[in-house]
């Protein structure tokens, strides 16, 4: 492949869905795919904010057993060591909806 294209940096299954795959790309996007329907077009796309001199290099899901809305967070690590979270990151699935209702 060409060296100038967008690369996959990390992929992981969303802990609140048996079919949603999250993919972090080198253009600082987190893509959420439903593997049961399509891996060509994401169900959701999150632009991960990063300063121009840093890159988002990895992500990790918060524990689904974390308290309240924290259970819906995704943590991002940047090349300069900075950490930040995006919340809520929730797949459009039955389990995701059930988890969201449990927070009410």
Secondary structure, 3 states (H helix, E strand, C coil): CCCCCCCEEEEEECCCCCCEEEEEECCCEEEEEECCCCCCCCCEEEECCCCCCCCEEEEEECCCCCCHHHHHCEEEEECCCCEEEECCCCCCCHHHHHHHHHCC
